[in-house]
């Protein structure tokens, strides 16, 4: 049987008006459900875009914090280390 034979008018003529109406109703309901799903997909996409934007902003912010907190050279590293020792010493003297 050729694929197009299923679409011959004789085949469609066998359906009752109630069957045609039922089929039309099902197709219409399917259309509405697919539109609803499409709306959910668009909403999820917007949420994912927002999450991605926030993640990029956080990444940039963390990179700036990491850069700002890195010592620039050996002297800065020593000062940073001395400052930490002083802070530890201060806290130990208080305790």
C-alpha positions as CSV (number, residue, x, y, z in Angstrom):
1,X,0.0,0.0,0.0
2,X,1.3,3.4,-0.9
3,X,1.6,6.0,1.9
4,X,-0.7,8.4,0.0
5,X,-3.5,5.8,-0.1
6,X,-4.3,6.6,3.5
7,X,-5.3,10.1,2.5
8,X,-7.7,9.2,-0.3
9,X,-11.2,10.7,0.0
10,X,-12.8,7.2,0.2
11,X,-10.9,6.5,3.5
12,X,-12.0,9.8,5.0
13,X,-15.6,9.2,3.9
14,X,-15.8,6.3,6.3
15,X,-15.6,8.5,9.4
16,X,-18.8,9.5,11.0
17,X,-19.5,13.2,11.8
18,X,-19.1,12.4,15.5
19,X,-15.6,10.8,14.9
20,X,-14.6,13.8,12.8
21,X,-15.8,16.2,15.5
22,X,-14.0,14.2,18.2
23,X,-10.8,14.2,16.2
24,X,-11.1,18.0,15.6
25,X,-11.6,18.5,19.4
26,X,-8.6,16.4,20.2
27,X,-6.4,18.3,17.7
28,X,-7.7,21.6,19.2
29,X,-6.9,20.4,22.7
30,X,-3.5,19.3,21.7
31,X,-2.8,22.7,20.1
32,X,-3.8,24.4,23.4
33,X,-1.6,22.1,25.5
34,X,1.4,22.7,23.1
35,X,0.9,26.4,23.4
36,X,0.9,26.1,27.2
37,X,4.1,24.0,27.1
38,X,5.7,26.6,24.8
39,X,4.9,29.3,27.4
40,X,6.5,27.2,30.1
41,X,9.6,26.7,28.0
42,X,9.9,30.5,27.3
43,X,9.5,31.1,31.1
44,X,12.2,28.6,31.9
45,X,14.5,30.1,29.3
46,X,14.1,33.5,30.8
47,X,15.0,32.1,34.3
48,X,18.0,30.3,32.8
49,X,19.2,33.5,31.1
50,X,18.8,35.4,34.5
51,X,20.8,32.7,36.3
52,X,23.5,32.8,33.6
53,X,23.8,36.6,33.8
54,X,24.0,36.4,37.6
55,X,26.7,33.7,37.4
56,X,28.7,35.9,35.0
57,X,28.4,38.9,37.3
58,X,29.4,36.9,40.3
59,X,32.4,35.5,38.5
60,X,33.5,39.0,37.5
61,X,33.0,40.2,41.1
62,X,35.0,37.3,42.6
63,X,37.8,37.8,40.1
64,X,38.0,41.5,41.2
65,X,38.0,40.5,44.8
66,X,40.7,37.9,44.2
67,X,42.8,40.4,42.2
68,X,42.4,43.0,44.9
69,X,43.4,40.6,47.7
70,X,46.5,39.3,45.9
71,X,49.8,40.8,47.0
72,X,51.6,42.8,44.3
73,X,55.1,41.6,45.1
74,X,57.4,40.2,47.7
75,X,57.2,43.2,50.0
76,X,53.4,43.2,49.9
77,X,53.4,39.5,50.7
78,X,55.7,40.1,53.7
79,X,53.5,43.0,54.9
80,X,50.4,40.9,54.5
81,X,52.1,38.0,56.4
82,X,53.3,40.4,59.2
83,X,49.8,41.9,59.4
84,X,48.3,38.5,59.9
85,X,50.9,37.7,62.6
86,X,50.1,40.9,64.4
87,X,46.4,40.2,64.2
88,X,47.0,36.7,65.6
89,X,49.2,38.1,68.3
90,X,46.6,40.7,69.2
91,X,43.9,38.1,69.5
92,X,46.1,35.8,71.6
93,X,47.1,38.6,73.9
94,X,43.4,39.4,74.5
95,X,42.5,35.8,75.2
